[in-house]
Amino acid sequence: MGYPLGKKTLWASVLALFIVFAFFEFTNADLLIQERLYLRAEKTWILKDPKLLYRAIFYSGIKIPIYIVGVGALVASLISWKKKKWHVYRKGLLVVTLTLIILPLSVAVIGKNLTNVHCPDDLSAFAGKIPYVKLFDQYPMNPNSPDGKFPQGHCFPAGHATGGFALLSLVCFFKKRRNKILAFLFAMSVGWTMGVYQMLRGAHFLSHHVTTMLLALILVSTLNLLIKDFDHVSSQN
């Protein structure tokens, strides 16, 4: 796989992010896709709560292995500073640990608080109260509010899927090409399983998850380039 998630992936992901922004800004793809997932006659979504079994599996349950990977990577990275045999994995462990911390926090604390984007379930197009406004558009005046503003939206980028897409960092942990490919496919499967579940219950648009996926690739590639290669350093000692 060459040098996985390095400069080429970084710049390709940045370019793709701009293309994604432009595509969803100048098309109604988000609305058209979400319309197919909305049962208009019943005024509900395909997987509208309370379907607790789906939530237990695809919201709460799917996070458990992600937490296990995160805690395991953190503990192993600490141990790697003492055990020389683990030096070869130290860089990968740091990338995994930092990605699983930084990506969810940055999306939740920075992204969602700055973008002012609402979830499909909030929108008047789907029996909500908020007009549909794209990422770079302005909201109209709200006649029912003293200040003329609508409530702040906190739905972009997608937060739930950050854990799944953060697992892309596992590509940097494994050494063999086959394992890197399997790690990539595993992370994409988990991330998109979490993302599609949220779309089916009206919690996010497709663009929210594509953006989160690209942000994960950008973050992992950046960390992979910035963190020094400990196995190379140890081989020089």
MARSEFI-814122 format. One line per field, with one value per residue: y, x, z of N, C-alpha, C in turn; residue number from 1; residue in one letter. Coordinates in steps of 0.05 Angstrom, whole numbers, plus 5000, padded with zeros to 4 digits. Layout:
N
n_yy c(Y | ...) .
n_xx c(X | ...) .
n_zz c(Z | ...) .
ca_yy c(Y | ...) .
ca_xx c(X | ...) .
ca_zz c(Z | ...) .
c_yy c(Y | ...) .
c_xx c(X | ...) .
c_zz c(Z | ...) .
num c(NUM | ...) .
residuo c(A | ...) .
// end
This chain:
237
n_yy c(4976 | 5021 | 5084 | 5091 | 5133 | 5184 | 5242 | 5244 | 5224 | 5261 | 5312 | 5297 | 5286 | 5336 | 5365 | 5335 | 5348 | 5402 | 5395 | 5364 | 5401 | 5439 | 5409 | 5392 | 5442 | 5466 | 5432 | 5394 | 5345 | 5323 | 5332 | 5304 | 5251 | 5242 | 5248 | 5199 | 5167 | 5180 | 5169 | 5195 | 5193 | 5172 | 5208 | 5200 | 5170 | 5116 | 5086 | 5107 | 5128 | 5102 | 5051 | 5010 | 4967 | 4972 | 5019 | 5003 | 4969 | 4996 | 5047 | 5052 | 5001 | 4992 | 5027 | 5005 | 4967 | 5006 | 5039 | 5001 | 4992 | 5044 | 5051 | 5008 | 5021 | 5067 | 5048 | 5011 | 5044 | 5073 | 5032 | 5020 | 5056 | 5036 | 4983 | 4956 | 4922 | 4937 | 4983 | 4987 | 4991 | 5038 | 5089 | 5079 | 5066 | 5114 | 5147 | 5122 | 5129 | 5186 | 5202 | 5179 | 5210 | 5265 | 5272 | 5261 | 5300 | 5349 | 5352 | 5353 | 5396 | 5440 | 5438 | 5429 | 5472 | 5516 | 5515 | 5517 | 5483 | 5446 | 5383 | 5333 | 5317 | 5362 | 5396 | 5435 | 5411 | 5359 | 5354 | 5384 | 5446 | 5481 | 5517 | 5490 | 5500 | 5509 | 5494 | 5541 | 5581 | 5633 | 5638 | 5650 | 5704 | 5693 | 5693 | 5681 | 5690 | 5735 | 5760 | 5748 | 5703 | 5634 | 5576 | 5555 | 5509 | 5444 | 5402 | 5389 | 5374 | 5302 | 5270 | 5220 | 5181 | 5191 | 5159 | 5110 | 5124 | 5144 | 5098 | 5090 | 5102 | 5056 | 5035 | 5057 | 5031 | 4976 | 4934 | 4900 | 4897 | 4871 | 4871 | 4925 | 4939 | 4909 | 4935 | 4986 | 4975 | 4954 | 4998 | 5035 | 5006 | 5004 | 5059 | 5076 | 5043 | 5064 | 5115 | 5109 | 5088 | 5133 | 5166 | 5138 | 5146 | 5199 | 5234 | 5255 | 5284 | 5258 | 5287 | 5304 | 5259 | 5244 | 5288 | 5281 | 5233 | 5249 | 5287 | 5254 | 5224 | 5266 | 5282 | 5234 | 5226 | 5272 | 5267 | 5220 | 5238 | 5276 | 5253 | 5223 | 5168 | 5117 | 5064 | 5068 | 5103 | 5073 | 5032 | 5056 | 5062) .
n_xx c(5017 | 5043 | 5061 | 5016 | 4960 | 4985 | 5018 | 4993 | 4942 | 4925 | 4923 | 4889 | 4843 | 4831 | 4821 | 4776 | 4741 | 4728 | 4703 | 4659 | 4632 | 4618 | 4586 | 4541 | 4523 | 4505 | 4468 | 4407 | 4415 | 4420 | 4368 | 4337 | 4354 | 4343 | 4288 | 4271 | 4276 | 4238 | 4175 | 4123 | 4066 | 4058 | 4086 | 4138 | 4203 | 4240 | 4268 | 4248 | 4252 | 4210 | 4248 | 4277 | 4312 | 4342 | 4368 | 4398 | 4434 | 4458 | 4470 | 4485 | 4509 | 4546 | 4586 | 4616 | 4659 | 4692 | 4706 | 4735 | 4778 | 4801 | 4815 | 4849 | 4889 | 4910 | 4930 | 4967 | 5001 | 5025 | 5052 | 5088 | 5129 | 5162 | 5173 | 5217 | 5207 | 5158 | 5165 | 5162 | 5109 | 5094 | 5085 | 5040 | 5003 | 4999 | 4977 | 4927 | 4905 | 4905 | 4873 | 4823 | 4811 | 4816 | 4784 | 4727 | 4720 | 4734 | 4695 | 4648 | 4655 | 4676 | 4661 | 4603 | 4584 | 4597 | 4576 | 4520 | 4477 | 4419 | 4387 | 4355 | 4306 | 4290 | 4270 | 4222 | 4206 | 4202 | 4162 | 4180 | 4202 | 4239 | 4266 | 4296 | 4362 | 4423 | 4493 | 4525 | 4489 | 4442 | 4396 | 4325 | 4283 | 4254 | 4189 | 4164 | 4197 | 4225 | 4275 | 4279 | 4307 | 4323 | 4329 | 4395 | 4430 | 4459 | 4482 | 4520 | 4588 | 4572 | 4567 | 4561 | 4582 | 4636 | 4668 | 4670 | 4694 | 4741 | 4769 | 4798 | 4849 | 4873 | 4898 | 4948 | 4971 | 4978 | 5026 | 5031 | 5010 | 4961 | 4934 | 4929 | 4893 | 4849 | 4838 | 4825 | 4777 | 4746 | 4741 | 4713 | 4667 | 4645 | 4640 | 4604 | 4560 | 4543 | 4532 | 4491 | 4451 | 4438 | 4418 | 4373 | 4340 | 4330 | 4367 | 4413 | 4441 | 4466 | 4511 | 4533 | 4558 | 4594 | 4628 | 4649 | 4676 | 4717 | 4743 | 4763 | 4800 | 4835 | 4854 | 4878 | 4918 | 4948 | 4967 | 4996 | 5037 | 5061 | 5077 | 5135 | 5174 | 5180 | 5199 | 5238 | 5273 | 5288 | 5316 | 5362 | 5389) .
n_zz c(5000 | 4995 | 5021 | 5066 | 5075 | 5073 | 5045 | 4994 | 5004 | 5041 | 5013 | 4971 | 5000 | 5022 | 4975 | 4957 | 4997 | 4988 | 4939 | 4954 | 4988 | 4949 | 4914 | 4946 | 4960 | 4914 | 4894 | 4907 | 4931 | 4983 | 5005 | 4968 | 4974 | 5028 | 5028 | 5007 | 5050 | 5085 | 5112 | 5088 | 5092 | 5142 | 5171 | 5192 | 5202 | 5170 | 5208 | 5256 | 5324 | 5378 | 5366 | 5399 | 5396 | 5348 | 5361 | 5405 | 5381 | 5336 | 5354 | 5410 | 5422 | 5380 | 5392 | 5432 | 5416 | 5393 | 5436 | 5463 | 5428 | 5430 | 5485 | 5491 | 5454 | 5477 | 5527 | 5508 | 5479 | 5520 | 5547 | 5508 | 5512 | 5549 | 5537 | 5492 | 5450 | 5433 | 5407 | 5352 | 5341 | 5363 | 5339 | 5306 | 5346 | 5374 | 5334 | 5327 | 5379 | 5386 | 5343 | 5355 | 5398 | 5382 | 5334 | 5347 | 5388 | 5362 | 5322 | 5353 | 5390 | 5361 | 5304 | 5304 | 5334 | 5304 | 5253 | 5248 | 5229 | 5217 | 5235 | 5193 | 5217 | 5244 | 5207 | 5169 | 5122 | 5135 | 5174 | 5216 | 5247 | 5227 | 5172 | 5112 | 5103 | 5070 | 5081 | 5071 | 5066 | 5087 | 5141 | 5136 | 5161 | 5224 | 5239 | 5286 | 5327 | 5375 | 5363 | 5311 | 5295 | 5283 | 5325 | 5344 | 5303 | 5311 | 5280 | 5242 | 5228 | 5221 | 5283 | 5310 | 5276 | 5278 | 5311 | 5284 | 5234 | 5254 | 5263 | 5218 | 5228 | 5243 | 5199 | 5199 | 5240 | 5229 | 5195 | 5150 | 5083 | 5070 | 5119 | 5128 | 5087 | 5103 | 5151 | 5134 | 5104 | 5145 | 5180 | 5146 | 5138 | 5190 | 5201 | 5161 | 5171 | 5219 | 5201 | 5161 | 5192 | 5223 | 5183 | 5167 | 5210 | 5208 | 5230 | 5207 | 5146 | 5083 | 5066 | 5114 | 5135 | 5095 | 5098 | 5150 | 5144 | 5107 | 5138 | 5177 | 5146 | 5132 | 5183 | 5202 | 5163 | 5170 | 5223 | 5216 | 5184 | 5217 | 5265 | 5289 | 5263 | 5303 | 5301 | 5263 | 5289 | 5333 | 5308 | 5294 | 5340) .
ca_yy c(5000 | 5044 | 5099 | 5096 | 5157 | 5204 | 5268 | 5242 | 5221 | 5287 | 5332 | 5287 | 5289 | 5365 | 5372 | 5322 | 5362 | 5425 | 5386 | 5356 | 5425 | 5452 | 5392 | 5393 | 5469 | 5473 | 5412 | 5386 | 5317 | 5316 | 5331 | 5283 | 5225 | 5240 | 5244 | 5171 | 5153 | 5191 | 5158 | 5220 | 5187 | 5168 | 5230 | 5188 | 5159 | 5087 | 5076 | 5127 | 5118 | 5084 | 5024 | 5009 | 4946 | 4984 | 5039 | 4988 | 4956 | 5014 | 5072 | 5047 | 4977 | 4994 | 5043 | 4989 | 4959 | 5030 | 5046 | 4981 | 4999 | 5069 | 5046 | 4989 | 5036 | 5085 | 5032 | 4999 | 5065 | 5079 | 5010 | 5019 | 5073 | 5021 | 4958 | 4961 | 4905 | 4950 | 5009 | 4986 | 4997 | 5062 | 5109 | 5071 | 5067 | 5143 | 5157 | 5112 | 5142 | 5214 | 5204 | 5172 | 5232 | 5291 | 5273 | 5266 | 5325 | 5372 | 5353 | 5360 | 5422 | 5461 | 5437 | 5431 | 5498 | 5538 | 5512 | 5524 | 5466 | 5429 | 5355 | 5330 | 5314 | 5388 | 5413 | 5437 | 5393 | 5333 | 5358 | 5399 | 5474 | 5496 | 5516 | 5477 | 5520 | 5495 | 5501 | 5568 | 5599 | 5646 | 5631 | 5673 | 5715 | 5676 | 5711 | 5672 | 5695 | 5764 | 5769 | 5741 | 5682 | 5607 | 5563 | 5546 | 5481 | 5431 | 5376 | 5385 | 5348 | 5280 | 5263 | 5192 | 5165 | 5198 | 5136 | 5091 | 5134 | 5147 | 5073 | 5090 | 5105 | 5029 | 5031 | 5065 | 5012 | 4950 | 4935 | 4885 | 4909 | 4858 | 4880 | 4953 | 4939 | 4900 | 4956 | 5007 | 4965 | 4951 | 5025 | 5045 | 4991 | 5013 | 5087 | 5079 | 5031 | 5084 | 5138 | 5101 | 5086 | 5160 | 5176 | 5124 | 5156 | 5228 | 5248 | 5268 | 5282 | 5245 | 5306 | 5305 | 5235 | 5246 | 5307 | 5269 | 5213 | 5263 | 5299 | 5232 | 5219 | 5289 | 5281 | 5211 | 5231 | 5293 | 5255 | 5200 | 5253 | 5292 | 5237 | 5211 | 5139 | 5107 | 5040 | 5077 | 5114 | 5051 | 5016 | 5072 | 5062) .
ca_xx c(5000 | 5061 | 5061 | 4988 | 4949 | 5006 | 5013 | 4974 | 4915 | 4918 | 4915 | 4865 | 4820 | 4825 | 4808 | 4750 | 4724 | 4718 | 4685 | 4635 | 4618 | 4606 | 4565 | 4517 | 4514 | 4492 | 4447 | 4389 | 4420 | 4413 | 4339 | 4326 | 4360 | 4328 | 4260 | 4266 | 4277 | 4216 | 4148 | 4107 | 4039 | 4059 | 4101 | 4159 | 4226 | 4241 | 4276 | 4242 | 4250 | 4226 | 4255 | 4300 | 4331 | 4360 | 4385 | 4417 | 4454 | 4472 | 4478 | 4500 | 4525 | 4568 | 4607 | 4632 | 4686 | 4708 | 4717 | 4756 | 4802 | 4812 | 4828 | 4871 | 4911 | 4921 | 4946 | 4989 | 5020 | 5040 | 5070 | 5108 | 5151 | 5180 | 5181 | 5230 | 5195 | 5134 | 5172 | 5155 | 5081 | 5088 | 5074 | 5012 | 4986 | 4995 | 4959 | 4900 | 4896 | 4900 | 4851 | 4799 | 4805 | 4813 | 4762 | 4701 | 4720 | 4734 | 4669 | 4627 | 4660 | 4682 | 4644 | 4574 | 4578 | 4603 | 4563 | 4491 | 4462 | 4399 | 4383 | 4330 | 4283 | 4282 | 4262 | 4193 | 4202 | 4197 | 4144 | 4193 | 4195 | 4261 | 4269 | 4320 | 4383 | 4448 | 4515 | 4536 | 4466 | 4432 | 4368 | 4306 | 4273 | 4235 | 4168 | 4155 | 4218 | 4229 | 4299 | 4278 | 4326 | 4316 | 4348 | 4421 | 4432 | 4484 | 4480 | 4541 | 4587 | 4560 | 4583 | 4559 | 4600 | 4665 | 4682 | 4675 | 4713 | 4767 | 4783 | 4816 | 4876 | 4885 | 4915 | 4975 | 4981 | 4987 | 5050 | 5027 | 4991 | 4935 | 4922 | 4922 | 4869 | 4827 | 4832 | 4811 | 4750 | 4732 | 4734 | 4693 | 4642 | 4634 | 4632 | 4580 | 4538 | 4534 | 4521 | 4466 | 4431 | 4429 | 4402 | 4347 | 4323 | 4326 | 4386 | 4434 | 4441 | 4489 | 4534 | 4545 | 4575 | 4616 | 4646 | 4662 | 4695 | 4739 | 4757 | 4779 | 4824 | 4853 | 4867 | 4896 | 4941 | 4964 | 4981 | 5015 | 5060 | 5074 | 5089 | 5160 | 5174 | 5195 | 5213 | 5263 | 5291 | 5299 | 5334 | 5386 | 5403) .
ca_zz c(5000 | 4994 | 5046 | 5068 | 5089 | 5074 | 5032 | 4972 | 5016 | 5054 | 4993 | 4957 | 5018 | 5023 | 4950 | 4957 | 5016 | 4974 | 4918 | 4968 | 4996 | 4925 | 4904 | 4962 | 4962 | 4889 | 4887 | 4928 | 4934 | 5010 | 5008 | 4951 | 4987 | 5054 | 5021 | 5003 | 5076 | 5101 | 5106 | 5090 | 5100 | 5171 | 5183 | 5209 | 5187 | 5168 | 5234 | 5277 | 5352 | 5394 | 5359 | 5417 | 5388 | 5329 | 5375 | 5422 | 5365 | 5318 | 5367 | 5435 | 5421 | 5361 | 5404 | 5451 | 5405 | 5388 | 5462 | 5470 | 5412 | 5440 | 5511 | 5486 | 5440 | 5497 | 5546 | 5494 | 5472 | 5545 | 5552 | 5487 | 5519 | 5567 | 5525 | 5467 | 5430 | 5424 | 5394 | 5324 | 5339 | 5379 | 5322 | 5299 | 5370 | 5379 | 5313 | 5334 | 5404 | 5381 | 5324 | 5370 | 5417 | 5369 | 5315 | 5360 | 5402 | 5344 | 5309 | 5373 | 5403 | 5342 | 5280 | 5308 | 5345 | 5286 | 5227 | 5250 | 5210 | 5231 | 5226 | 5177 | 5234 | 5253 | 5185 | 5162 | 5100 | 5147 | 5196 | 5237 | 5248 | 5217 | 5143 | 5102 | 5095 | 5065 | 5098 | 5067 | 5062 | 5111 | 5149 | 5133 | 5186 | 5238 | 5248 | 5312 | 5347 | 5380 | 5350 | 5283 | 5289 | 5289 | 5344 | 5333 | 5295 | 5319 | 5267 | 5222 | 5214 | 5236 | 5306 | 5317 | 5258 | 5281 | 5322 | 5263 | 5215 | 5267 | 5261 | 5195 | 5239 | 5246 | 5176 | 5207 | 5261 | 5218 | 5178 | 5126 | 5064 | 5072 | 5144 | 5123 | 5070 | 5119 | 5171 | 5119 | 5098 | 5170 | 5189 | 5128 | 5144 | 5216 | 5198 | 5144 | 5185 | 5238 | 5186 | 5148 | 5213 | 5230 | 5161 | 5167 | 5231 | 5205 | 5247 | 5191 | 5117 | 5072 | 5066 | 5141 | 5139 | 5076 | 5109 | 5173 | 5133 | 5096 | 5160 | 5189 | 5129 | 5134 | 5209 | 5204 | 5146 | 5182 | 5246 | 5205 | 5174 | 5238 | 5287 | 5279 | 5260 | 5325 | 5294 | 5249 | 5309 | 5350 | 5292 | 5292 | 5366) .
c_yy c(5025 | 5057 | 5108 | 5121 | 5178 | 5230 | 5266 | 5240 | 5247 | 5307 | 5323 | 5291 | 5319 | 5374 | 5360 | 5337 | 5387 | 5417 | 5378 | 5381 | 5438 | 5435 | 5394 | 5422 | 5477 | 5452 | 5408 | 5356 | 5308 | 5312 | 5308 | 5255 | 5221 | 5236 | 5215 | 5155 | 5162 | 5180 | 5180 | 5215 | 5184 | 5190 | 5219 | 5177 | 5128 | 5075 | 5096 | 5114 | 5119 | 5056 | 5017 | 4988 | 4957 | 5004 | 5025 | 4977 | 4977 | 5041 | 5067 | 5024 | 4979 | 5010 | 5027 | 4980 | 4983 | 5039 | 5027 | 4986 | 5023 | 5065 | 5028 | 5003 | 5054 | 5070 | 5021 | 5020 | 5073 | 5057 | 5010 | 5037 | 5058 | 4995 | 4963 | 4945 | 4918 | 4976 | 5010 | 4993 | 5024 | 5083 | 5103 | 5074 | 5097 | 5155 | 5148 | 5126 | 5171 | 5218 | 5199 | 5193 | 5258 | 5292 | 5277 | 5292 | 5349 | 5375 | 5363 | 5388 | 5444 | 5461 | 5443 | 5459 | 5521 | 5538 | 5520 | 5510 | 5448 | 5401 | 5353 | 5330 | 5341 | 5405 | 5412 | 5418 | 5365 | 5336 | 5371 | 5428 | 5492 | 5495 | 5503 | 5499 | 5504 | 5507 | 5530 | 5589 | 5612 | 5638 | 5655 | 5683 | 5696 | 5694 | 5705 | 5677 | 5725 | 5775 | 5761 | 5718 | 5655 | 5596 | 5554 | 5516 | 5469 | 5403 | 5370 | 5391 | 5327 | 5272 | 5234 | 5175 | 5171 | 5174 | 5116 | 5099 | 5139 | 5121 | 5070 | 5092 | 5077 | 5022 | 5037 | 5047 | 4987 | 4954 | 4922 | 4898 | 4897 | 4868 | 4909 | 4955 | 4931 | 4921 | 4979 | 4999 | 4963 | 4979 | 5038 | 5032 | 5001 | 5042 | 5091 | 5064 | 5050 | 5107 | 5132 | 5098 | 5113 | 5172 | 5164 | 5133 | 5187 | 5245 | 5263 | 5265 | 5267 | 5262 | 5307 | 5282 | 5235 | 5265 | 5296 | 5249 | 5227 | 5277 | 5278 | 5226 | 5241 | 5288 | 5258 | 5215 | 5251 | 5282 | 5235 | 5214 | 5267 | 5276 | 5221 | 5180 | 5127 | 5081 | 5046 | 5088 | 5092 | 5034 | 5030 | 5071 | 5037) .
c_xx c(5017 | 5063 | 5032 | 4981 | 4971 | 4999 | 4992 | 4946 | 4906 | 4908 | 4891 | 4840 | 4811 | 4810 | 4779 | 4731 | 4712 | 4698 | 4658 | 4619 | 4604 | 4583 | 4539 | 4506 | 4498 | 4472 | 4429 | 4391 | 4412 | 4383 | 4327 | 4330 | 4344 | 4298 | 4253 | 4266 | 4255 | 4189 | 4128 | 4078 | 4037 | 4073 | 4123 | 4181 | 4225 | 4248 | 4271 | 4241 | 4220 | 4228 | 4281 | 4321 | 4351 | 4379 | 4406 | 4440 | 4471 | 4479 | 4496 | 4519 | 4549 | 4592 | 4626 | 4659 | 4704 | 4721 | 4740 | 4781 | 4816 | 4828 | 4852 | 4895 | 4925 | 4940 | 4970 | 5010 | 5037 | 5060 | 5093 | 5132 | 5171 | 5190 | 5192 | 5217 | 5170 | 5140 | 5162 | 5125 | 5074 | 5075 | 5045 | 4993 | 4980 | 4975 | 4930 | 4889 | 4888 | 4876 | 4824 | 4792 | 4799 | 4789 | 4735 | 4699 | 4718 | 4707 | 4648 | 4631 | 4662 | 4662 | 4615 | 4567 | 4583 | 4586 | 4534 | 4475 | 4443 | 4397 | 4357 | 4305 | 4273 | 4268 | 4232 | 4187 | 4195 | 4181 | 4157 | 4186 | 4217 | 4263 | 4296 | 4339 | 4409 | 4470 | 4524 | 4514 | 4458 | 4403 | 4350 | 4298 | 4253 | 4213 | 4158 | 4175 | 4222 | 4254 | 4300 | 4296 | 4314 | 4336 | 4373 | 4420 | 4459 | 4486 | 4502 | 4568 | 4574 | 4578 | 4583 | 4579 | 4629 | 4680 | 4689 | 4696 | 4741 | 4783 | 4800 | 4845 | 4889 | 4902 | 4944 | 4987 | 4993 | 5010 | 5046 | 5005 | 4963 | 4920 | 4913 | 4896 | 4845 | 4819 | 4817 | 4782 | 4733 | 4723 | 4712 | 4666 | 4629 | 4624 | 4606 | 4556 | 4526 | 4520 | 4494 | 4444 | 4420 | 4412 | 4374 | 4329 | 4321 | 4345 | 4408 | 4429 | 4466 | 4514 | 4548 | 4565 | 4599 | 4637 | 4662 | 4683 | 4720 | 4756 | 4774 | 4804 | 4844 | 4868 | 4887 | 4921 | 4959 | 4980 | 5002 | 5040 | 5076 | 5088 | 5113 | 5158 | 5192 | 5210 | 5239 | 5283 | 5305 | 5319 | 5361 | 5402 | 5418) .
c_zz c(5000 | 5021 | 5051 | 5084 | 5094 | 5059 | 5010 | 4983 | 5028 | 5034 | 4977 | 4974 | 5021 | 4998 | 4949 | 4975 | 5003 | 4952 | 4931 | 4977 | 4972 | 4915 | 4920 | 4965 | 4937 | 4879 | 4911 | 4935 | 4963 | 5014 | 4992 | 4963 | 5012 | 5049 | 5017 | 5029 | 5095 | 5093 | 5110 | 5100 | 5131 | 5186 | 5202 | 5190 | 5188 | 5195 | 5256 | 5304 | 5360 | 5384 | 5373 | 5409 | 5369 | 5343 | 5392 | 5406 | 5350 | 5330 | 5391 | 5432 | 5403 | 5371 | 5422 | 5440 | 5399 | 5413 | 5469 | 5454 | 5423 | 5466 | 5507 | 5473 | 5460 | 5516 | 5532 | 5486 | 5497 | 5551 | 5532 | 5493 | 5537 | 5554 | 5497 | 5444 | 5418 | 5409 | 5365 | 5320 | 5352 | 5362 | 5315 | 5323 | 5377 | 5359 | 5320 | 5358 | 5399 | 5363 | 5338 | 5391 | 5402 | 5350 | 5328 | 5374 | 5384 | 5330 | 5329 | 5384 | 5383 | 5319 | 5285 | 5319 | 5326 | 5261 | 5226 | 5229 | 5226 | 5219 | 5210 | 5194 | 5244 | 5232 | 5178 | 5138 | 5110 | 5174 | 5220 | 5236 | 5236 | 5186 | 5135 | 5092 | 5092 | 5081 | 5096 | 5062 | 5089 | 5116 | 5143 | 5160 | 5198 | 5250 | 5276 | 5334 | 5351 | 5365 | 5321 | 5275 | 5296 | 5310 | 5329 | 5326 | 5303 | 5307 | 5247 | 5233 | 5231 | 5259 | 5312 | 5301 | 5262 | 5293 | 5302 | 5244 | 5227 | 5267 | 5236 | 5203 | 5242 | 5222 | 5182 | 5228 | 5249 | 5198 | 5151 | 5109 | 5067 | 5097 | 5142 | 5107 | 5087 | 5140 | 5158 | 5113 | 5123 | 5180 | 5172 | 5134 | 5169 | 5214 | 5183 | 5155 | 5205 | 5224 | 5173 | 5169 | 5221 | 5208 | 5161 | 5189 | 5230 | 5221 | 5232 | 5161 | 5108 | 5073 | 5093 | 5145 | 5119 | 5087 | 5133 | 5164 | 5122 | 5118 | 5175 | 5173 | 5131 | 5161 | 5211 | 5187 | 5158 | 5206 | 5237 | 5194 | 5196 | 5259 | 5275 | 5280 | 5281 | 5318 | 5279 | 5269 | 5325 | 5334 | 5289 | 5318 | 5371) .
num c(1 | 2 | 3 | 4 | 5 | 6 | 7 | 8 | 9 | 10 | 11 | 12 | 13 | 14 | 15 | 16 | 17 | 18 | 19 | 20 | 21 | 22 | 23 | 24 | 25 | 26 | 27 | 28 | 29 | 30 | 31 | 32 | 33 | 34 | 35 | 36 | 37 | 38 | 39 | 40 | 41 | 42 | 43 | 44 | 45 | 46 | 47 | 48 | 49 | 50 | 51 | 52 | 53 | 54 | 55 | 56 | 57 | 58 | 59 | 60 | 61 | 62 | 63 | 64 | 65 | 66 | 67 | 68 | 69 | 70 | 71 | 72 | 73 | 74 | 75 | 76 | 77 | 78 | 79 | 80 | 81 | 82 | 83 | 84 | 85 | 86 | 87 | 88 | 89 | 90 | 91 | 92 | 93 | 94 | 95 | 96 | 97 | 98 | 99 | 100 | 101 | 102 | 103 | 104 | 105 | 106 | 107 | 108 | 109 | 110 | 111 | 112 | 113 | 114 | 115 | 116 | 117 | 118 | 119 | 120 | 121 | 122 | 123 | 124 | 125 | 126 | 127 | 128 | 129 | 130 | 131 | 132 | 133 | 134 | 135 | 136 | 137 | 138 | 139 | 140 | 141 | 142 | 143 | 144 | 145 | 146 | 147 | 148 | 149 | 150 | 151 | 152 | 153 | 154 | 155 | 156 | 157 | 158 | 159 | 160 | 161 | 162 | 163 | 164 | 165 | 166 | 167 | 168 | 169 | 170 | 171 | 172 | 173 | 174 | 175 | 176 | 177 | 178 | 179 | 180 | 181 | 182 | 183 | 184 | 185 | 186 | 187 | 188 | 189 | 190 | 191 | 192 | 193 | 194 | 195 | 196 | 197 | 198 | 199 | 200 | 201 | 202 | 203 | 204 | 205 | 206 | 207 | 208 | 209 | 210 | 211 | 212 | 213 | 214 | 215 | 216 | 217 | 218 | 219 | 220 | 221 | 222 | 223 | 224 | 225 | 226 | 227 | 228 | 229 | 230 | 231 | 232 | 233 | 234 | 235 | 236 | 237) .
residuo c(M | G | Y | P | L | G | K | K | T | L | W | A | S | V | L | A | L | F | I | V | F | A | F | F | E | F | T | N | A | D | L | L | I | Q | E | R | L | Y | L | R | A | E | K | T | W | I | L | K | D | P | K | L | L | Y | R | A | I | F | Y | S | G | I | K | I | P | I | Y | I | V | G | V | G | A | L | V | A | S | L | I | S | W | K | K | K | K | W | H | V | Y | R | K | G | L | L | V | V | T | L | T | L | I | I | L | P | L | S | V | A | V | I | G | K | N | L | T | N | V | H | C | P | D | D | L | S | A | F | A | G | K | I | P | Y | V | K | L | F | D | Q | Y | P | M | N | P | N | S | P | D | G | K | F | P | Q | G | H | C | F | P | A | G | H | A | T | G | G | F | A | L | L | S | L | V | C | F | F | K | K | R | R | N | K | I | L | A | F | L | F | A | M | S | V | G | W | T | M | G | V | Y | Q | M | L | R | G | A | H | F | L | S | H | H | V | T | T | M | L | L | A | L | I | L | V | S | T | L | N | L | L | I | K | D | F | D | H | V | S | S | Q | N) .
// end
